[in-house]
Amino acid sequence: MKLELQKSFNVLLIVIALGAIYYFIAPHVAGLLKIAIIVLFIVIALYSLSTIFKREYDE
């Protein structure tokens, strides 16, 4: 599989996974905690994306 396709697939999987987790958690969480969860998910997504792009430059 080409590297660009792998990166795109990994990004798509990260977005789907975090969206699904949020979808199932959101109804059970209070308002202010939802904002904290969104911020946490953004940090996780950015870290995951940075590892994907870092892996490309290491090779």
Secondary structure as GFF3:
##gff-version 3
##sequence-region A 1 59
A	DSSP	alpha_helix	3	25	.	.	.	ID=ss1
A	DSSP	three_ten_helix	26	28	.	.	.	ID=ss2
A	DSSP	alpha_helix	31	58	.	.	.	ID=ss3
###
